[in-house]
Amino acid sequence: MRQSGINQQLWRAFLIQAGLISVIAVLSIYAARYVLSDVLIERALTEEASHYRDLYSVDPSVSRPNTYNLTGYLYPVDDIPEYMFSLDNGYHHIQRDNGLTTLVYI
């Protein structure tokens, strides 16, 4: 009888460990997502904006950033999308018509 008690305890310990490892793995994925999107991407946008302002202060004819992932606007010169006029300074997550979320830094 004692042997089955030990087996049962080992099985229970295994299940508890597997459950804890699963929970920690899921939490780690969410933590990595937060670090990537909310910290690194926002930092990259801030640095891109600062870099552009530095270039613009030296040469006002420098072209605006326009890549697949980044579009820069200069107010009041450029045609700024209508949805941006109501936004305050800072970061904004905008839900677009195509279902994608756009990160906007003003």
KEPAVO-531053 format. One record per residue: x, y, z of N, C-alpha, C, O in turn. Coordinates in pm, whole numbers, padded with zeros to 5 digits, always signed. Each point is the difference from the previous one (the first is absolute). Layout:
REM KEPAVO-531053
XYZXYZXYZXYZ;...
This chain:
REM KEPAVO-531053
+00081-00120+00000-00081+00120+00000+00085+00126+00000-00035+00100-00063;+00143-00105+00132+00085+00118+00010+00054+00040-00137+00014+00119-00028;+00016-00215-00058+00053+00026-00134-00098+00082-00082+00041+00094-00068;-00170-00126+00071-00097+00076-00079-00015+00141+00055-00028+00092-00077;+00045-00073+00205-00007+00134+00058+00112+00088-00051-00020+00118-00029;+00139-00174+00018+00114+00075-00052-00021+00032-00148+00028+00111-00044;-00077-00208-00031-00027+00024-00143-00104+00110-00018+00014+00085-00087;-00115-00089+00170-00105+00103-00008+00057+00138+00033-00034+00098-00065;+00119-00090+00165+00062+00127+00038+00091+00051-00111+00002+00120-00029;+00074-00209-00031+00088+00040-00110-00082+00049-00120+00036+00100-00063;-00144-00170+00033-00086+00040-00111-00061+00138+00028-00005+00084-00090;-00042-00061+00211-00057+00129+00038+00106+00111-00010-00029+00108-00050;+00150-00135+00096+00108+00099-00008+00032+00031-00146+00025+00116-00035;-00025-00219-00049+00025+00021-00143-00107+00090-00062+00032+00093-00073;-00158-00121+00103-00109+00081-00055+00006+00145+00048-00025+00092-00077;+00059-00072+00203+00012+00136+00053+00114+00074-00071-00016+00115-00039;+00129-00182+00022+00112+00062-00070-00034+00032-00145+00033+00107-00049;-00099-00199-00019-00039+00023-00139-00096+00118-00010+00011+00082-00091;-00105-00074+00184-00094+00113+00001+00071+00132+00025-00028+00099-00068;+00118-00096+00164+00073+00124+00029+00089+00042-00117+00008+00118-00032;+00056-00213-00030+00084+00031-00117-00085+00057-00112+00042+00094-00068;-00160-00149+00047-00090+00050-00105-00044+00143+00029+00000+00084-00090;-00036-00056+00214-00043+00135+00037+00115+00098-00018-00020+00109-00053;+00139-00146+00095+00116+00088-00014+00034+00023-00147+00038+00111-00038;-00052-00213-00045+00027+00017-00144-00097+00099-00062+00041+00086-00078;-00169-00096+00112-00100+00093-00054+00028+00142+00049-00006+00094-00079;+00036-00079+00207+00032+00134+00053+00124+00058-00066+00007+00120-00023;+00091-00204-00007+00122+00047-00067-00029+00050-00140+00059+00099-00045;-00150-00165-00024-00037+00045-00135-00066+00137+00006+00032+00087-00081;-00122-00066+00177-00064+00130+00014+00101+00108+00041-00009+00113-00047;+00104-00148+00132+00102+00097+00040+00087+00038-00119+00034+00117-00016;+00003-00214-00066+00081+00029-00119-00077+00088-00097+00058+00091-00060;-00187-00117+00043-00083+00083-00088-00004+00143+00049+00009+00094-00079;-00022-00076+00210-00003+00135+00057+00132+00071-00026+00002+00115-00044;+00108-00183+00070+00131+00062-00018+00021+00038-00146+00049+00109-00029;-00085-00198-00063+00022+00028-00142-00087+00113-00051+00050+00093-00063;-00179-00099+00090-00089+00099-00060-00001+00131+00076+00012+00107-00060;-00027-00114+00191-00021+00123+00074+00129+00071+00040-00004+00119+00030;+00114-00187-00029+00125+00065+00040+00090+00023-00121+00037+00114-00029;+00000-00221-00041+00095+00014-00110-00057+00079-00117+00069+00085-00056;-00193-00112+00018-00057+00070-00115-00022+00147+00033+00028+00087-00083;-00078-00058+00204-00018+00140+00038+00134+00072+00007+00011+00116-00040;+00090-00183+00090+00133+00062+00006+00052+00027-00141+00058+00106-00026;-00079-00201-00065+00045+00019-00138-00072+00119-00064+00063+00079-00071;-00193-00066+00094-00074+00114-00055+00051+00132+00057+00016+00097-00074;+00009-00093+00203+00052+00121+00063+00135+00038-00059+00024+00117-00030;+00064-00215+00013+00132+00029-00055-00007+00040-00147+00075+00088-00043;-00165-00150-00034-00017+00040-00140-00049+00145-00010+00049+00077-00082;-00145-00041+00166-00052+00137-00001+00108+00099+00039+00013+00106-00061;+00065-00139+00162+00108+00088+00044+00106+00014-00110+00049+00110-00026;-00016-00220-00037+00098+00003-00109-00050+00087-00116+00076+00078-00056;-00203-00092+00023-00055+00081-00109+00002+00148+00036+00034+00085-00082;-00072-00052+00206+00002+00141+00042+00141+00058-00009+00018+00115-00039;+00083-00195+00076+00139+00045-00011+00037+00027-00146+00061+00102-00031;-00098-00194-00058+00028+00020-00143-00074+00121-00054+00056+00078-00078;-00181-00061+00118-00084+00110-00049+00054+00136+00048-00009+00099-00073;+00065-00095+00193+00055+00127+00050+00122+00043-00082+00027+00119-00010;+00046-00214-00047+00116+00031-00084-00043+00030-00142+00052+00093-00063;-00147-00170+00010-00045+00015-00138-00151-00020-00008-00047-00114-00003;-00031+00223-00001-00146-00011-00004-00054-00070-00125-00118-00035-00004;+00200+00013-00097-00049-00067-00120+00016-00153+00008-00032-00070-00096;+00081+00020+00209+00019-00145+00013-00136-00070-00014-00101+00048+00051;+00101-00162-00121-00127-00069-00025-00052-00067+00127+00077-00039+00088;-00208+00025-00082-00066-00062+00115+00025-00151-00002+00017-00059-00107;-00014-00003+00224+00010-00146+00003-00120-00062-00071-00114+00036+00028;+00140-00128-00118-00108-00067-00072+00047-00140-00037+00054-00022-00109;-00077-00072+00199+00037-00139-00022-00124-00087+00017-00109+00051+00025;+00127-00180-00039-00113-00093+00015-00060+00009+00141-00122-00009+00015;+00206+00027+00087-00046-00001+00139-00008+00138+00064-00046+00011+00113;+00088+00092-00183+00006+00132+00062-00029+00108-00102+00060+00004-00108;-00154+00083+00142-00030+00115-00083+00005+00123+00089-00065+00006+00104;+00143+00093-00146+00012+00123+00078-00077+00113-00066-00006+00010-00122;-00052+00075+00206-00073+00118-00048+00055+00122+00071+00043-00007+00115;-00046+00120-00186+00044+00126+00059-00115+00100-00010-00040+00039-00110;-00012-00001+00223-00113+00092+00003+00052+00143-00002+00097+00026+00071;-00152+00066-00143-00119-00001-00084+00028-00024-00147-00089+00016-00083;+00211-00055+00048+00039-00016-00140-00070-00119-00066-00050+00012-00112;+00047-00126+00179-00051-00124-00059-00150-00017+00022-00058+00058+00092;-00002-00139-00179-00140-00039+00020-00002-00110+00105+00031-00116-00028;-00070+00153+00148-00002-00095+00111-00135-00072+00000-00103+00064-00019;+00103-00195+00041-00127-00073+00006-00094+00060+00104+00042+00043+00107;-00169-00040-00140-00102+00065+00083-00002-00054+00143-00019+00076+00095;+00037-00207-00079-00011-00059+00133+00110+00048+00096-00015-00016+00121;+00122+00073-00172+00110+00044+00086-00025+00135+00066+00063+00032+00101;-00153+00048-00155-00021+00134+00054-00055-00002+00142+00026+00093+00076;-00100-00193-00040-00061-00005+00133+00092-00063+00105-00038-00009+00117;+00156-00035-00157+00090-00069+00092+00091+00098+00073+00049+00096-00058;-00027-00123+00187+00094+00079+00079+00142-00051-00026+00019-00102-00065;+00079+00175+00117+00139-00045-00011+00017-00133+00073-00063-00024+00104;+00147-00061-00158+00027-00130+00061-00030-00114-00094-00013+00019-00121;+00001-00139+00178-00024-00122-00077-00148-00034+00000-00069+00017+00101;+00022-00066-00214-00140-00039-00014-00008-00127-00084+00068-00012-00102;-00150-00082+00146-00028-00121-00078-00132+00024-00072-00105+00012+00064;+00110-00005-00196-00116+00033-00083-00046-00125-00075+00079-00063-00070;-00206+00028+00087-00058-00112-00075-00041+00050-00137-00083+00089-00011;+00142-00145-00094-00025+00044-00137-00116-00078-00062-00043-00102+00055;-00006+00150-00169-00111-00065-00070+00034-00141-00047-00088-00085-00011;+00216+00060-00016+00041-00132-00049+00019-00101+00113+00042-00113-00025;-00073+00153+00148+00010-00090+00114+00134+00003+00071+00015-00060+00106;+00083+00128-00163+00131+00009+00061+00005+00115+00100-00074+00098-00013;+00161-00110+00110+00021+00107+00097+00128+00074-00038+00104-00062-00024;-00113+00194+00019+00113+00084-00035+00046+00074+00124-00082+00054+00075;+00213-00051-00052+00056+00076+00110+00037+00137-00054+00078+00012-00094;-00135+00093+00155+00023+00137-00044+00072+00074+00111-00038-00009+00116;+00142+00082-00153+00075+00084+00095-00010+00143-00046+00043+00034-00110;-00100+00051+00195-00016+00142-00034+00083+00082+00096+00002+00123-00009;
